[in-house]
Amino acid sequence: MKCLQRLLGCLACCLIAAPLWGQTNSGSIQGTVTDPSGAALAGANVTVRNLDTGLAISTVTTDAGLYSVPNLPPGRYSVSVEGPSLKKYTQEGVTVPTGTAVSLDIQMQLGGVTENITVTADASQLETSTSDVGATVERSLVANLPLEVSGTIRNPVQFITLVPGFVGGVANDPGSNSSDDFKVNGGQEGGTDVLVDGVSISLVSPNTQWNKGVSTDAVQEFKVLQSNFSPEFGESGDGIVSLTVKSGTNQLHGSAYDYLRNRVLDANSWKNNTSGNKKAINTQNDFGATAGGPVWIPHLYNGKDKTFFFFAYEGFRFRTGSNNILSLPNEAFRKGDFSALLPGTQLYDPTTHAAVPGNILTNDPNFKASAVMTKVFALLPPTNGGLTQNVTDHSLSSTTANLFDVKIDHAFSDKHRISGGFDYDNTRTGGISSLSPIFGSSTPQNTRYVRFSDNYIFSPTVVNQFLVGFSRRYRAEGSNSIGQGFPTKIGLTGVNNTTFPCFKFFSGPYREVLNNCGDSEFADNVYQINDSVSWVKSKHNLKFGGGVRMLQFNVRRLTQGSGEFDFDPSQTSSTGTATGVGGDAVASALFGLVNQAFLNYGAFSGVRYKDFYFFAQDSYKLTSRLTLNYGLRYDLDKPATEAFDRFSAVDPTLPNPGAGGILGAYTYFGTGTGRNGRTRPQDTYSKAFGPRLGFAYSINSKTVLRGGYGIFYEPLKEGSFADQDGLGFFNKETLTTANVAPFQIDSGVPHLLPLTGPFTPEGQNGNGGVILVPRNSGRPADIQTWNLDIQRQITTNLVVSVAYVGSKGTHLPALNIIPNQVSPSFLSLGNELGLNATCLSNNGCPKAVAAGVKLPYPTFSGNINQLLRPFPQYGDFNQEDNSFTSDRTSNSTYHAMQLGLEKRLATGLSFLVSYTVSKNLTDADSAGPGVSGFIGTNSFIGQNSFDRGAEKAVSQLDTPQALVASFFYELPAGQGKHYLNQGGVVDRVAGGWYVAGVASYKSGTPTTVYGPCGGTAGDVLFAGCHFTGIARVNVVPGVSQTNKSSNFNTATTPFWNPNAFTVPANFTFGNEPRSLSGARTFGGRNEDFTLGKKTRLFGENAAIDFRAEFFNIFNRHIYQSPSGFATPLGNPFIPLGAPGCNNPTQRFACGFGAVTDSSGPRTIQFGLKITY
C-alpha cells in the first residue's frame, strides 16, 4: 500500500510540475548485491564505468540490496562493488544495448577491501527485470550487414525488417509515398515512432513518407520496442524504433568509405528480358567519412575523459533508367475507333442514347471531337496497337543527397553530463520520361534534427534526465510540366496556366496514366521538451516524468491548380448516366464530357497539435526471482488548430438558409464576421489513461518467464495533407453531377465559387469536397497489447525466446463512414435513381413517388440519388485529403507466435533469427488512411457505410509466416585466429575475411480484385467505388481464386482465376471482402550476402575493408500480382499471341490478371572503407 501511495504521489507531482519526459534510448544496469550467505547487502558502493570514455557513475545499494544505474549511453562497461570486510568485485565487458535494462546480480566474498576479484564476462542476455517485447540489432550487424544503395542514401530504418512481428517493406525510395508501407505487431501502417537518441523524428503528416536523415555509418545500435513497453514510452500506434548515434571516445577513430553500384554488375530484370530491353542506366555512388574522439585543442584544452565529438558526412549521387510497361489509349481510340471493345462493350450517343454503329464515333452524326482532348491525345506517344500494356516508358531519374551528423558529449563531473546532436540532410530526386514532358516529376526534400540532453545525479539513488529536441522535414512535389503553359497549349480555359492538368479515365486500364499535376510543398516541424526522474528505494526502481510534443504541419497546395478532369463511361452509356450499360471513359473524353472535376484556387495552411503526457512506473523486485512492473501513463492530445484559425466544415446541427433551412450548413472557425469563435473542430479527449502491468519470473539462472498487458494511445496527427481544411478561406471547387457535371471541357471550367468566401452558412452549397468533422472525433485510437514469453540462455552469448503476442485496436482512424452516402434501402428505385428530380412532378419516376420521395427544399435541382443524400445541398464529402480522419470507429486484432534466436558477437560470430506466425484482422490498415487514396491501394475507403461487417478482413499486409535470418561471421584464419595464426604476409592474405547476410522467406500477402464501378450500388449511392472508380466484385464460393503453381506461365495464364469472380450486377454491391486471404501473392524468397576482407594498415591502428555485397544473390524472379489500377474484371484475359494481344511488339499477356512484372533482379555493389 505504501508503494502504491508513493506511485500515485509521484504521478500527482508530475501532473502539477513543469513538463517532464522519459522517452530515451539510454540503457541501465541493475541488480541485487548479496553477502556470502546470500542475504541482501545494504550500503554497498557500486561504480559503473564506461570502458571507452572513462565515464564513471556511482550509487549505493538499498536496504534490500538493490542497485540501479540508469541513463547509460549504449556501450561497454565495467561494474565494481565494494563493501566492508568484503573483497572488491569487478566485472568488465558488460554490454549495455540501446534502451535495455541489463540485469547483473553479484554475490560478494569475504576478504579484505584490498583484495580484488576481477571477472571479464558479459552479463546474461536474459531480461529478468522487464516484461516488454523488443529486439536489438547489435552493432556488429549494423556495421556489417548488406544494406542496399537503392535510390538514395542507405537507410538504417531498414534494419526493422530483421525483427519478429514486422510485415511490409522499407524500400528507401525518397520520391515515393508508398514504399514504406509496413507494420509492427499488427498495428497500423505509419504508426511506428522513430527515435534518434531519444528524440522523435516521426512526421506530423502520415508516416508512409519516412524521414531518412541519419547516416547508417553514424548509427551505433538499433532497437525495436514491439509490445507492452513501459509507461515512459508512447506516442505510437504499433512499435518504436530507437536509433543510437555514435559518440566519440578517448581514442580518435574515423573512417572514409565509398559504395558503388553500376548496371554492369547487375543482372537484367525479368521484365526487361521479356520485353527485349537492355538494362537501364543505373549508376549509384554512396560515399562519406566519419571521425570521433576527444575534443583536443593544442595548448588550450584536452577533453580526454570529459568532452567528445563525433562527425559523419554521407553523400549520394544516383543516375538511373527504368523501363515501365504502361497502358495508354491506342491510336484507334484516340481517333474515335472503339470497335475493339465489341461485342463486350457498346457505346451510345450522349444525347440520343442511340447505339453508335460499330463503336466508331465518326459514325455518330452528333459526334464532334473535343478540341481540348484531341490536343491532349496528340501529346501521347505511339503505342504498339494493343489495348493494354502497349507502351514502354524509358525513364531517367537522378538523386543528389548530402547528409551531415554531429554529436558532442561533455561530462562536467561524474554527476553531471550533457549531450547534443544535429543532423542535416538535403535530397533532391527527379525523373524525366522518354514519352513526353507531361510525364515525370521532381521531389526535393530536406531534414533537420536537433537534440540536447542533460543528465544529473542528485544523489546515489536519484537521477534526472532532461531532453529537448526539434525535427523538421521539408518536401516538395512538382510535375515536370510546371511553368510550360500546357493549359494554353491545349486550349483549356478557366484554370491556372501552371501545370499539365490531371486527367483520369475511370473503369478501365487507363485511369492513372495522366494523373501528374503536382505542385505542392509541405513542412513538418516537431518541438519536444522532456524530463524524467529515476529513484531507487528499497525493492523499488521508480521512474516518473512527462513531456510535450508541439507539432506543426505547414502546407502550400497548388496541385490541381490547372484542374483535374475525370472521365467516366456514364456519358456514353445507354442512359447517359451511371445507371446505364456500356460506355467507355476514353470515348466520353473524346466527346469532351467531364463527369467530375476539381479546381484548386490555391491553399496555404498551418496545422498545429500539442501532445502532453505524464507517467509513473515501478519495477518492484518482490523476490529474488520475481519482478513486477506496473505503472500508469496519461496522454492528453490537443486536436488540430490552424495557425490563423482558418478551419471550416459542415455543421450538421446548423440550419442552412440556402437549402430551405435543412440541417447542414458550413461553419467557419476563428473570430470575425461569419465565424463561430471556436479554434478546434474536435473536442479534447481527457480520459486517455494507459495502465501497464507485467512480470518477469526467473525459473532458474538460465530461464525467465515474462508477461504483460498494457493500453497505449496512438497520437493525433495529420490524416492526410490538409487540402480541404479551409474551404471559404481557400476555395477548391468540386464539379459533379450534383451541380454542373457533366460539362463540356471545350467550354472551359465553370466557376461556382469566388477565390475566397463567402463566410455564410450556405457559402459552399452545391460544392463537393466539403468535410464533416464530428466533435467527438478527437479521441485517439487505443491499442491493448498483451504478451507471454519465455527466454532461455542457451550459451553464454546465445539466447532464444518464444513469445505469444496479441493486440486489439479500437477507435482506429479509418474512412469507412461515408458521410453523404445514400442508404441502400433506396436501391429498389433502380434506374429512377439516375433521373432528374423533375420527374417527381411529371410522373416520370413512379417508384420514387410511391416511396414518398420529395424535394428536400424548394430550390433543389439534381437527380433523385442526389436528393436522397443525407446532405443533398452538397456533393461528395472529402475523405482522403483533410487533417482530421474523423471516422474513429475501426478495429483490429493481432495474434502471433514469435521466435527469436540472438547471438551477440563472440568468437567472431553474431546472428539474429526471427520467425513469426501471425494473423492480423482489421478494417483500418493505415494510420493515415487518406494517403492510401493517393497511392492507389483502393482500400483507403469503405465499400458501404451501411455494411461495416464487409470491411473487416485480413490486413492487406497480413503475412501468415515470416522467417528472417541475419548473421555476421569473421572467418577463423589469420593473426589471433584459430587457423594460420601468423602475422605478416600470411595474415594479410588469409586473415580478415568475413561474411554476412540476410535471408528472408515470407508468405504472400492478400490481393484484391476490382471491376467497373459504373452502374453498381457503390456508384449510384455515392459509396466507396464512387471515390476510387473501381468496385469490389463477387466471389464465387468453392473456386480457387488464383492460378498460382510451380510452373506458372505468364504468357498463357492470368494470376487470378476469372471463374472465381463475377462483376456485380447494376444496383448491387460485390460480396468481396476488403482483401482476399485466399488469393495471396507469390510470397517472398530473398537472400542478400556480403563477402569482405579487412586488412590491417600501419600496425593495429588502421585497416582497409573491401566488401562485395550481393542482393537477391540467386537472382530469384518472384512474379508480382497485378495491383492498384490494373485492368479490372470484365476485361477478359488474352494470352500473348491471341487476337487482341498479338501485336508484333507485344511481349506480355493482356487484360484481367496479366502478370507484367517480378521482383527485382540480382544487384551487386562494391564497398571500400578505411578505418583508423
N, C-alpha and C positions, 0 to 999 in steps of 0.2 A: 504493500500500500504506500509506504514512504517513497518507493521508487516511482510509482505512478504519479504521486503528488509532485515529485521533482520534475517528471517528464512534462506534466501539464503546466507546471510553473515555468519551465523553460519555454514552452510554446507561447505562453502568455507574454513572457518577456519579448519573444520575437515579434508578437503582434503589435506591441507598443513601441518597439525600438525602431531605429533607422533601418532601411532595407539591408537585409543580410542575404548571404548565399552560401551554398555548399557544393555546388556542382564543379568538380575539379578532376583533373587527370592524375592527381597525386596518388601515391600508394601509402602503405603503412606497414609497420612491423609491430606485432603484438603477441602477447602470450602470457604464460604464468611461470614464475620463478619459484622453485621449491627448494627446501633444505635437504640434506642427505636422507632424512626419514620420509620425505615425500610431503611434508607439511608446507603450507604456504609461507613464503618468506617475505615479510613486510620490510619496507625501508631499504631494499637493496638498490644500489645505484646502477642504472642501465645507460650505456652510452652507445649510440649508433653513429657510425662514421662512414661517409661516402668515400670509397676507395679511389675515386677518380678526381674528386675536387677537394677532399680533405674536410668537407662539411661535417661537423660533429654536433649531435643533439643529445642531451642528457635528460633522463627522467628518473623517477623512483617508483618502486612497486607499491601498490596499495596494501591495506591490511589483509586483503585476500590474495596477495602475491601477484596481482595483475599489473601489467605494464602495457602501454601503447605509445608508439611514436608516430603521429600522423603527419600528413602533408609532406611526404618524402618524394622528391623527384625520382622517377624511374631510374634504376641504376644498380650498381654492385655495392654492397655494404658489409661492414664488419659490425658485430654486436658483442659488446663487452658487459659483464655483470660482476659487481664486487659487493661483498658483504662481510661483516665482522667474523673472524675466525674461519673464513672460507677461502678456498683458492679462487683466484680471479679466473673467470671463464671468458674466452674469446672465440667467437665463431666467425670466420672470414669467408667471403664468397657468397653471401646471401643476396639473391637477386630479388629486387622489388619490381615487378612488372607494372605497367600502366593501370591505375585505378584498382589495384589489388591489395587486399589485406593479407599479408604474409603472416602465417602463424608459426611461432618459434617458442616452444616451451623448453625451459632449461632447468636441469637439476644440478645444484651445486654440490661440491665435495669439501669435506673437512680439510683444513690445512691453513698455513699462514697466508696472510694477504700478499706476501711477496712471491708466493708460488703461483704459477700460471698454468692453465690448461688451454691450449690453442687447437682449435679444430678448423680444418679447411673443408667446408662442405656447404652445399646449398641447403636451404630449408625445404621441407616437404612441399610438394605441389598441391597437396590436399587443402581445400578451403574449409577449415574446421570452425571458422567463426562467422561465416556469412552464408546466406541462403539464396543469393541471386544466381541467375544462369547467364554465363558470358563466355567469351572465348578471346584469347590473346594470340595475336600473330607476333611471335617474338622477333627480336632484332636480326637474328641470323637469317630468318626467312624474308623479312622486309628487305634486307640488303642484297639477297642473292636470288630470289625467285624471279623467273622471267616475267617482265611487265612490258607489255607491247607498246611500242611507239606507234600510235594509231590515230592520227588526225590532229593531235595536239600534245602538249606536254604530258608525260606519263602521270597517271592519276593514282595517288595512294589509296583513294577510296575503293579502288578495285579489289583491294585485299578483303573486302567484306564478302566477296564471293566464296571465300575459303571456309566460312564458319557454318555450323549447323543452323538450320532454320531459314537460310537465305534462299529466295527464289527470284527469278527475273534476270536482269542483265545490267551491267555497267559498261556501256560501250565507249565512253570517253569521247563523245562527239560534241564539240563546242557549238556547233551550229544546229543541234537537234533539240527539240522539246521532249522527245520520246525515248531517247536512248538509255535513260536511267530509270526505267520502269521496274523497280524491284520492291520487295517486301522483306521484312524480318519477322518471323514467328507469327504470320497471319495478320499483320497489321494492314495499313493502307499504303499504297504507293505514294511516295512523297512524305510519309510520316516520320521518317528517320531523322533524328537530330545528329549533327556532326559538330564535335568539339575539337578545337585546337588549343592545347594547353589549358583546357577547362572553359574556353570561351566559344560560344556557339558561332558557327559561320553559316548556319542554315538561312535560307532566304525567307523573306516575308511572302513573296509570291510562291506558287506551288513548286515543290522541291523536285519536280521532274526535270528541272534545269539546275543541275548541281553546281555549286561553287567548286572550282578546281584551282585554288590559289595558293597551294603549298607544294613545294618541290618534294618529290619522293626521296631524294637524297638528303633532305632536311628532316625526314621522319625517323625517329628512333624506334618507336614502337606503335602498335596498332591494337586497339581492343574494341570489341563489340559487346555492349551490355544488351542482353536479349530479352530477359524476362525477370519480373519480380525484383528489380533493383531497389535500393534503399530509398527512403523518402527524400534524401538530398537531391535525387535525380528525378526529372520530369520533363515537361515541355516536349513530349514525344508521343507519336501515335503507335510506334512499334519498338524500335531499338534505338540505341545511342552509340554512335561511333566516336571513339576518343583517340585522337592523334596526339602523340607527344613529339614536340620538336626537339631536336638535339640541342644540347648545351655544350659550351666549352669546358675543358678540364684543365688540370695542371700541366698537361703535356700539349704542345702545339701539334695539331693534326690538320690535315687538309686533303683535298683530292681535286682532280680535274678529269673530266670524262667526256666521251662522245659516243653516241649510239647512232648507227647509220642503217637506214632501210633503203633498198633500191629494187626496182622491179626485176632487175637481172637475177636477183637472188630468189624471187618468189615464184611459186607455181601459178599457172593461169587458172582462172576460175572456171567452174563447170559451165556457167552461163556464157562466158567468152568462148570457150571451146565449142560449145553447141552452136553458138552464133557465128563462129568463124572469125571472131575478133581476136586481135593480139592483146597482150597485156597492156593496160593503160600505164601512162607515166605515173610513177609512184616513188618520189624521192623525198625521204624524211630524214631530218637530222636533229637529234636531241642532244644538247651539249651543255656543259656547265662546270662549275667549280664550287668547292666548299672550303672553309677554313674555320678553325676554332681553337681556342686555348685561353690562357690567362691574358688579361689586359696588361700590357707592359709598355711603358713609355720610358725610354732610356733616360737615366739620371733624374726622373721625376716620379715614376710610380711603378711598383711591382705588385701586380694583382694576384700573385700565387696564393691559393687558399682563400681568396676574397672575391676577386672580380674576374668574370669570364665572358668571352664573346663567342658567338657562332654566326657565320655568314654563309649564305648559299645563293648562287645565281644559276638559273636554268634558262636556256634559250631553245627555241624550237623554230625550224624552218621546214615547210612542207609544200610540196607541189605534186599534185596527183591528178590522174584522169580516171574516169569510170565510164562504163557502158551500161546504160539502163534501158530496159525494154519498156516502151510506153505504148499506150493505146490512144490514138488520135482519130478524129473523123477523117475517113479516107477521101480521095478526090471525088468519088462519085457522090458521097454525102454532101460535100461542100457545094456541088453543082445542083443538088436537089434530087439526085437519083438514089432512092432508098429501096429499090426493087430487091436488094439482097435481103431485106427483112421479111419478105414474103416467103412462105404463107403464114408465118407465125405472127407478124405484126402488121396491121393495116393502118395507113394514115388517112386522116379525114380533113376536109376543108374546115378551117376555124370558124367560118361564118355560116356556111350552109350545112356543115357536118356531113356532107356527102363524101363517100369514099373517093380518094384520089386514085385515078386509074393507074394501075401498075406501080403505085407508090413513087411515081415520078412527078415532082411538084410542078414542073412546067406543063404537065397535062391538066392542071387545075386552072381554069380560066380566071380565078380570083387571086392566083398567086402572083405576088410581086416580091422579089427577093429584097431582103433588108439591105440597105446600102451600108449600114454600120457593120452588120455581121458578115457581109461579103468581104469587106476590107479586113475584118478580123481573121476570117478563114484564109485570106490571101497571105497573111503573115505566118501561117503554119508551114512547116516543112513537108516535103513529099513523103508519102507512105509507100509501103510495098503492096498496097491494094487490099490487104486483109481487113477484116472488121476490128480485130483486136491484136495486141502485141505486134503492131505494124510499123513501129519506128524505133530506131536505136539512137539514144541520146549519148553522144560522146562529149562528156562534160570535163571541164578542167577546173580544179579548185586549189586554193592555196591558203595556208595558215602561217601567220607570223606571231610568235609569242615570246615575251621576256618576263621572267619571274625572279623576284628577289625575296629572300628571307633573312631577317636579322634578329638575333636574340642576345640579350645581356642579362647576366645573373650577378648579383652582388650580395655578399654577406657582411653586414655591419659588425656582427658578432655571432656567437653560437646561438643567441636568442632571436636575432633579427636578420632576415634576408628578404631581398626583393628580386623580381624578375620582370623583364619587359620584352615584348616582341613586336615585330612589324613585318607584314608580308604584302607584297605588291605583285600583281600580275596584269599584263596588258596583252590581250589576244585579239587578233583580227582574222576572221575567216570569210572567204568569199569564193563564189563559184560562177563560171560562165558556161554557157551551153553552146554546142555546135548547131542547135536547131534554130535559135532566134534570140534576139536581145530581150524578148518578153519572158524568157526563162532565165533562171539564175538569181541569186541574191547574195547579200553580204551580212555578216553578223559580227560587228566589233563589240568587244566587252572587256571590262577590267574589274579587278577586285582589289580591295584594301582591307587588311585586318590589323588591328592594333589591340594590344592587351598589356596589362600591368597587374602584378600580384605582389602582395606584401604578407609575409608570414612572421608572426611574433609569438614568442613563448612567454606567457605571463608568469607561469610557474611550472614546475616539473610535470604537472598534470593538467594544465590548462593552456591550450594553444589556439591562436586565432589566425584565420586566413582571409584576406581581403582581395577581391578581384574585380577589375573594371575592364571593359572591353568595348570595341567598336568594330563592326564589319560593314562593308559596302560592296555591292555588286552593281555595275552599270552594264546595260546591254541594249543594243540597238538592233532592229530587224528591218532591213530595207531591200526592196526589189531593185534589180539592176536597171529597171525601166524608169526610176525616179529621174525627173527633170528632162525627159526626152520628148515630152509633149504628145504622147500617144493618143489621148482623148481627141485632140485636134486632128491628128493624122487619120483617125478612123471616122471622124465626123460626129463624135458623141458630144452632146451639149448638156448643160445643166449640172456639170460636175467640175471639180477642181482639175486643172490640167497638170497633174503631178506624176502619176504612175500609169502604167497599163492597167486597165480595170480588171477586176476579177470576174471570170465567167465560170459558171458551174452548169453541168448538164446532168440532171437528176435521172435516176432509174436506169442507168446504163453504165458502160465501162469507162466513160469519158468524164466523170463528174469532176475530178480534182485537177485535171491536167493543165488548166489555165487559171488555177487559183493562186496567183502570185502578185499581190498588190500591197506588200508590206511597206509600212513607213511609220515605225513606232520606236520609242525609247522608253526604257524602264530603269529605275534606280531603287535598289533595296538598301535601306540603312537600318542597322540594329545596334542600339546602345544598351550596355549591360552594366549593372552595379551589383556586386555580390559579396557576401561575407558569411563565414561560418566559425563556430567555436567548438572545439573538441575538449572534453573534460572526462578524465578517468577518475572514478570514485568507487572504491571497494571493488565489487564484482561487475561494475557497470562501466561501459565505454559509451559515454553520451556525446551526442553531436546535435547542434541546433543552429538554425540560421534562416536565411531567406534572401530574397532579391527581387529585382525588377528588370524586365526587358522592355525597352521602348522601341517599337517597330515603325518604320516608315516605308511606304511604297509610293514612289513618285512616278507619274506616267505622263507621257506625251503620245497621244494616239492619233495618227493621221491615216492609218490603214483604212481602206475603203473610202478615202477622200475622193478618189476618182470613180467610186462606186463598185458594188458587187451586183452582178446580174445573174439570177438563177433561172434556167430554162427547164421546163418540165414537159412530159408527154401530154399533160392535160389539154393543152391548147390544140393539139392535133389529134385528140381522141374523138370517139364517136359522139360525144355530147359537148365537147369543148370545155369540160370540167373534169375534176378529179374522179367523178363517178363513171366516166366513160371507159370504153375499152379501146385498145390500140394506142396509137400515138407514139411519138419519139421526141426526145428533148432537142436533138440537133435540128430536126425538121421544124419544131416550134421556133428555134432560134433563127432559121432562115426566113420564117415569116416575120421575125422581129418582135415576137410576142413574149414579153418578160413576165414570168409567173410570180417572181418575188425579187425585190431589190433592196439594197441597203446603201445609204449615202451618209457618210460621216462628215459633219461640218468642222470637225476638229475638237479634240478633248484634251484637257490638262487636269490632272488630279493629284492630290497628295493625301493618301490614306494613312491614318495613324491608329496604332494599337498600343495598349500598355498591359503587360502581364506581370502580376505580383504573385509571389508565393512565400510561404513560411513553412518550416518543418522542424520537427524534433524527433530524435530517434535514439534508441538504446540497444546496445549489444550486451546482453546480460549473461555472464558465464555462470549458469545455475549450478553446474557441477563440473568436474574436471573433464567430463565427456560431452556435456550438453550445453550449447549456447543458444539463447533465444534472441531473435532480432525482431524488434517491434518499433513502430513509430507512426507518426501522423503527418501528412502533408496537406496544406491548404492552398489551393490555387484560386486566384481572383483575376480573371481575364476581362479586361475592359474592351467591349466591342468597338468596332471601327468608328472613327470620326474622320472628317476631311479637314485639311489644314485651314480652309476658308469656309467651312460649313456648306459645301456645295453638293450635298446629297439630295436626292429626290426619289420618290417611289409612289406606287399606288397605295392609298389608304383605304382598305376595304370597308371601313366604318364611316367614311366621309361621303355625303351626298354629292353627286356630280350634276351641276346645273346645266351642263351642255348635253346631258343624256337623260333629261326628264327627271332628274333628282334621284335616279337609282344609285345604289351604293357603289363606291369605287371611283374615287377622284384622286388626282395627283396632288401630293403634298410636297412642299419644298422646305428643307431644313435650314436652320440658321435664323437670324433676326433680320427684319426689314419687311417691306411691303410684300404681301402674298406669301410669307414664310411662317413656319409653325413655331419658331422659338426653341426647337429642340436641336441637339447636336448629334444624337445617335439614333438610327432606326431601330436598333436592337437593345433590349434591356440587359443589364448585367446579371449574370447568374452568380449567386452568392453562396451556393451550397456544395461547392466542389471540394469536399473532404475526401482525402485518399488515405485510408489506413493501410499499413503494411505489417505483415506478420510472417515470421519464418523461424526455422530452427536448423541447427547443424549438430548432429549426434555422431560422435566418433565411436564406431562399433569396436574398432581396435586401432592400433597405431598406423595401420595401412588402409583403413576403410572408413569412410564417413557417409552418413545418410543425411540428406538435406531436403528441405521442402519449404514452400511458402505460398502466400496469397497476397495480392495487392490490388488496389484500384488506382488507375492512372487517368489523367485527363490530357487529351490532345489539345494543343493551344489553338486559339482562334487566330487564323491568318487569312491571307487572300484566297478566295475561292478560285479566282482566275486573274484577269488583267484589268479590272476596274473600268471597262469601256462604257458601261451603261449606267454608272452610278449617279450621274448628274444631268439627266435629260432636263432640258429647260435652261440650265446653265450652259451646257454644251450640247446642242441638239444633234441627234442622229436619227434619221427617219428610216422607217421600215415600210416598204411599199408591198402590200399583199392584196389578195382578193378581198380582204376586209375593207380596203379603202379604194385604191385606184388600179390595182393589177387585175388582169393583165393589161399592160400598156405597151405602146409601140416604141421601141428603142430609138427608131429613127426620128421620133418627135422630141427627143430629149427626155430628161428625168424630171417628172413633176415635183414641185417643191410644196410640201404640205406645211412646213414649219419655217419660221424665221431662224436666223443664225442662233439667237438666244431667246429665251422666254417663249410665250408669256407665262408669268408666275401666277397662273389662275388654275383653279381646280380642274377645269376642262381643257387645259393647255395642251395635253398630249392625246386628246381624244382622236381616234382614228389611226393613231400611230401604233406600230409594233415595236418590239424591243424594250418595252416598259418592264419594270421589275416590281416584284412584290416581296416585302421583307417583313414577315411576322415578327412582332416584338419579342416573342419568346424564343426566337431562333438564335439568340446569343448564347445558348447553352453549349459548352464544349463537349465533344464526344468523350465518353468514359469507357475505359477498357479494363476489364477484370482479367487478371492473369494468375495462374497457379502452376506449380511445378513440384515434382518429386524426383530426386535424382540420387544416384549413388556413385561415389568416386572411389577408385581403388588405385593405390600407388603400387604399380607392378614392380618397378625397379627404382633405384634412386632418382632417376630422371625421366621416368615414364609413368604417366597416369592415364587411366581410362575412366570415362564417365558415361553413364547411361541415364537418360532423363526422360520422364514424361512431362510434356509442356502443353498447357492448354490456355486458351483465352476466349473471352466473349466481349465483343464490342457492341455498344448501344449508342444511340443518338449520333451515329456517324454521319458526316456530311455526304450528301448524295444529291442526285437530281431525278428522283423517282416520282416526285409530285409535280405535275404539270399544271400550273395554276389556272390556265384558261382552256383546258380540255373540255370538250363536250361529253356528257355522260353517255356510255354505251347503250343505255336504255332507249336512245333515240335512233339506234341503227335500224329499227323496224321501218323508219321512214324511207329507207332505201335511196333511190335516185333523187327524191324530193329534197334531200339534204343539200344538193348542189344547185337548187333552183333559187332564183332571186325571191326575196321575201314579198315582192308584189303579188306573188301567186296566192297569198293568203286572202287577197281581196278580189281575185278574178277566177276563183275556183280551179286554179292551176295545180294545187297541191292538196288534194282531198285528204290524204293520210295525215298531213300536218294539221289541217283544220280539225279533223276528227280527234286528234290527240290534244287539242286545246292550245296549240301553238299560237302565240300572239306577238305582236311587235313589243319589244321591251320598252320603247319610248317612241313618241310620235315621229321624230325626225330620223329614226333608224333607216339606214339603207345598207343592203348587203344580202348575202344568201341566207338560207334557212339555217345552215350549220353555224354561221357566224352569229345569228340571232340567239341560238341556243347556248352560246358560251356563258360561263359564269359572269364574265365582264364583257358584254357584247360591244361596248364602246371602245375596246382595244383589240388589236391584233394579237400576235404571239407575244407572250411574255418571254423576255430574255432568260435563258437558262445558263449558258456557258460563259458569259463574259461580264460578270459583275463581282463585287468584292465579297458577297455575303454568304453564298451557299446556304440559302435559307431553309432547305429541306434537311432537317436533323432527325430523321425518323428511321434510319437504316441500321442494320445489324451485321454481325459477323461471328463465326465460331471457328476455332482452330484447335486441332488435336494432333500431337506429334510424338513420335519416339525419336530421340536424338542421341546419337552415339558419337562420342569424341575420343580420340586417341592422340595424346600430345606428348612428344618427347622434346625436352629442352636440350639445347646444344651440349653435347658431351661426347668425347671420343670422335669428334668431327661430324656427328650426325644429329640432325633435328628434323622433326616432321610433325605435321598436323593432319589428322584424318577425320573427316566429318561425314556421317551417314545419317540421313533423315528420312523417316517415313511419315507422311503427313496428309491431312485433308483440311482444306480451307473452304468454308461456305460463306458467301456474302452477297449482299446486293449493293455494295459500296466499295469498289476496288480502290478508289483513289481519294486521297485527302484533298486534292484539288480536282474534283470531277469535271469542272469546266474545261480543263486542259485537254482531257480526252476528246472533247469536241473539236479541238484544233489538230489533233494528231491522227484522226481517222480511225480510232478504235471502234466507234459507233456504239460502244457500250456505256457512253457517258450519261445517257438519259434513259429513263424507264420507258417501257412499251405502252403501258396503260395505267394511269393513276388509280383506276378503279379495280385493279387486279394486282395488288402488291405481291401476292404469292408467286407470281410468274417471274419476279425479279431475283429471288434467292436461288442461287446456283453455285456450282463450284467457281472459285475465283478464276479470272482469266489467266492468272499466273500459277494456278494450282499445279503442284508437281508432286505426285504421289511418292516418288523415291528419288533421292539425290545422293550421290557419293562423290566426294571431292577429297583428293589426297594431294598434299603438298609436302615437299621434302628438300633438304639440303644436305649434301654429304661430301666431306673432304676425303679424297682417296688416301689410304694409309701408306703413302710412299713418300720418301724424301726425308730431309732433316727433321728429327724429332718425331718421326712416324715409325710404325711397326716394321715396314719394309724399306730397304735401301736407305737406312738412317745414316746418311752421309751429307756432307756439305759440298761446296764447290760445284763442279760440272754436273755431278750426279744429281744433286738437289735441283739445280736449275733445269735439268731435263726431266727428271722423274717426279720432282716434288711440286706441290702447289696445285695439283689438278683437283677439280671438284665438279660435281654435277648437281643440278637442282631441277625441279619440275613441278608441274601441276597437272593432275589427271582428273577429268570431270566426266561423270556419266549420270544422265538425268532422264526421267520420264518426260514424255511430251506434255505440252500444255493444251488446254481446251481450245477449240476453234468455234467459230460461229458462221452459219450460212445465212446469206441475205438474198432477198428477192426484191422485185419492184415495189415501191410504196404506193404508186398511183392507184386510186380506187379502193384500197384497203381501209379497214376501220381506222388505222392509225393516221391515214391521210385525211379522210373526211371528218374525223373527230378532232383534228389538230393535236394528235397524240405523238408518241415518240418518233415514228418514222417520218412524220411531217417535218421534223427538225434535221434528221440525218439523211433523208432522201432514199433510204433503203430499209426494207422491213424484214422482221423475222419471219421465218417460213413455218410450214407444218412439218413435223417429224413423223414419219411412218413407223409405227412400233414394230419391233422384231426384225428389222432390216439393218444389216451392217451399214454404218454411216460413212465409212471410208473404204478406199480400195488399197490401203497400205499392205505391202507384202515385201518379202525379201528380194523379189525380182520386179519391183515396181518399175514400169516403163512410162516415162513422162510423155512420150510421143503418142502413145495409144490409150492411156488410161488417165482419167481425172482423179484428183486427190479424193474428193468427196464422191460418194455413190449417189448419182442422181435419183435412183429408185428409192432412196431413203427420205426424200424430201418432196414436198409439193408447194406450189405457190398458193398463198391464201386467196380464197375467193373474194370478190368485192364485198366490202362491208363486214369483213371478218378480220380478226387478229390471228396471227400464226400461233401455234402452241409451243414453238421452240423456246427453250429457256434462254436466259442471257448468255450462257456458254454451254457447249456440248462436251460433257465429260466422256462421251463415247466416241468423239471424233477429235482425237488429240493429234498434235503434230508428231513428226517422226522422232522426237526426242533429241537428246544431245550426247555426243561422244567426242571428246576432245582431249588431246594430250599436248602440253607445252613442255619444252625441255631446254635446259641450259647445259652447255659444256664449257668450262672455263679453266683458266690456269693463272695462278698468281705466282709471280717471280720476284724474289727479293732483290732490291736495289740498295746499294750503299749500306751493306750490313743488314741490321734488323729494322732500320728506321723507315724504309720506304719499300714499296712494291708496285709492280705493274700488273694489272689484272686485265686479261683479254678473255672475252667470252663470246660465244656464238649462241644465239637464242632462236629456237625453232618453235613456231606457233602452229598448232594443228600439224604436228610433225609427220603424221601418217597421211596427210592430205585427204582427210575424210570429206566427202561431199554429202552432207545431210540435206535432203530436199526440204525446202521451205514451203509450207502450205500457203495457198492464196489467202490474202488478208486485206483488211482495210476496205477499199472500194474496188476490189477485184470484180470481175464480171459476175453479175448476180445470177441466181437461179432463174430459169426462164429463157436464158440464152444457152442453147444446147452446147454440150461439149463436142468439139470437132477434132478428130485425130489429125495429126500432122500428115499432110498429103491428101486428105479427103477434100471434096469440093467445099469451098468456103475457107479452107486453110491450106491451100496448095500453091500459093504464090511462090515463084522460084526462089525468092529471098527469105521465105518463111522458115523458121528453124524450131518453133515451138508449137505445140498444140494450141487450139483456140477455144474460147468460150468458158463455160462454167467449170471450175475446178482445175483449169490448166495450171500446171506447175512450171514456173519460168525462172526459178532461182534456187540457190542452195546456200549452205553455209560457206564461209569464206575458204579460200584455198590456203595451202601452207605458205607461211611467210617466214622470212629469216632476217634477223638483224644482228649486226656485229656491234660489240661494245668494247671500248678501251678505257680503262680507268687507271690513273696513277694516284696512289695514296702515300701519305707520309705521316 
